[in-house]
Amino acid sequence: MSTAATADASSSGDTTEGSVRLLTLQSEDGEVFEVKETIATQSVTIKGMVDDDCATSTIPVCNVTGRTLAMVIEWWNKHEIGAVSNEKELKEWESQFDTIDDKSDRDDVYDLLMAANYLNIPTLLDCCTSAVAEAIKGKSTDEMREFFDIKSDFDEKEEDALRKENQWAFEN
Amino acid sequence: MDKRPIPFIPFEIISLILVRVPARSLVRFRYVCKAWCNLIDSLWFARNQVSIASLQPQIVLVPVVPPPTSYRSFTFNVNVLEESSRSPILLFSYLHDQEYCLHVGGVGFGLVCFQSCDRLGEAYLCNPLTRQVLVLPRVTVIDSDALRNRFVAEVYTFGTKSLWRRISSSILRHIFHTNGIYAHGDMHWTNHLPYTSFFQCDPITSFNFEKEEFKLPPLPDFGYKPAAAEKFLLTTLRGSLAVVHVIPEETHFEIWLMKDYENKVWVREYKISMSNFSPKRDLKHVGFSRIFVDVREHKYHILLLNLINILDEKRLYAISNHTESVISLKHFDDDFREFVDQVPEGCHITIVSDSCHNGGLIDEAKEQIGESTKRQEQESSSGFGFKSFLKQSVQGAFESRGIQVPSGLLHRHQRQDDDDDEEREVESDFGE
């Protein structure tokens, strides 16, 4: 039964785009994307679905907006095996995050991070986490709390003690 | 622009981000909140941070203090050579009020180990970045008569409050010639073979910490039979064990990397011509100058470091590859053992452990706190599989409490230096 479904899907793919099968992805906000299977399987999550023959109908990608999914697909296209030299591509991609302090850029990176995590795309997750790491290095403790919207749960005494312990790290 | 609330970022992703941040920033980020502090202090984190950061190693320079005749105290200065400045930054100096000298016994995992030159069995471990210094228990001095012509090693496991344990091995029959080189989780030494060629015997000894066994890994196949006088240098490159081999009467040297450590596969990564630089003229002061080959992204630069100019003191320096790490030596404090000892007989301690990040309890399923109660055994042995997955899922809730019990008791600090005095000696800023 399942093998028949696969054969059927790939033969219908023949008519559309060579021998490449197309997958239909639907974002959280309803946008629909058609993506080559060979590209979309850079996502471990989607690859699992394809391997289990669950990818025959539209794949809902919850938690990811159409805008973000378009960026993810752009990433996939750039990182298709043999597409562009990875290193140069990475540099170019990273340069987008140079101004990560800007609120909208920051949101983009957050969205991509979440999408890369949800879809399990190791290369994208790697790149995004490195970009954020690059952006936050050298920042102060308070800047970090603001950046990630974290409230300190140390009481004043504890924090003073901790700071004293490594006073030099707070001197600029 | 409308203010979109900052989305919730799972802690899992936070940890993936933080592990890529330079160790110097992490020292500050520890104070963001308790969960971050526990994360950054965990062994899981330290291990991963070091393996990522080791792709861009730094160089650590430690002046070797000459044997003192009139010294009433010693200092050791740890200097890190940074790529940006190309000049060493004095990270800290540690003052000890006793009368003896130290030499560098080994560098690895962001830590530097000092051994006493004249008091057998005394050693110190320090993390130059966090400025923690841990005095190691003394090695029991071996009765040399009983052990004639036999070599034994002693191992100390942190946190067990045990003494050094003796390990003997049939393949252990060499005196190590170099400081240990840490790579792939094992320690490596060049064997000292005074009357034979390096190439006729097994030239490298390795030690696996998990299995506590010695091995004799092979050298690369240089493609010809090396002459008796040939030597090689054991080092690390991008986290891999590396061999630098200068071919006699040739105009180049080669750098081999052990790419596949499991199967001991060596790959020749670089063949560097020596015609690009003429070190002979610059190397007049042997011992005070060093050549560094800076290799990254398949380009290389040759850097001649004249230590006299840089540090302005005619002393010998121990120089090693170094990767700054946030590993806290407080881990190895024995307070937890003391805490367990205080518990009256018949009582159980239930430990809720965030075993996802503090991998120590599960990864290396060795006993962490000595003999344990049944309940603890269950806790750690059933940590694999589903239970561990469950733990991971509720990790957010337990994150800040997981290791709380012992950490509240860690009052005794190992650093013995006087902070206020030390701060003034540090000239450089540590901001990035």
Interface residues (C-beta under 8 A of the other chain):
Chain A: E87 K103 S104 D107 Y110 D111 L113 M114 N117 L125 T129 S130 V132 A133 E134 I136 K137 G138 K139 S140 T141 M144 R145 F148 D149 I150 K151 S152 D153 F154 E159 L162 R163 K164 E165 N166 Q167 W168 A169 F170 E171 N172
Chain B: M1 K3 R4 P5 I6 P7 I9 P10 E12 I13 I14 L16 I17 L18 R20 V21 P22 R24 S25 V27 R28 F29 R30 Y31 V32 C33 K34 A35 W36 C37 T130 R131 E297 S400 H413 D419 E423 V426 D429 F430 G431 E432
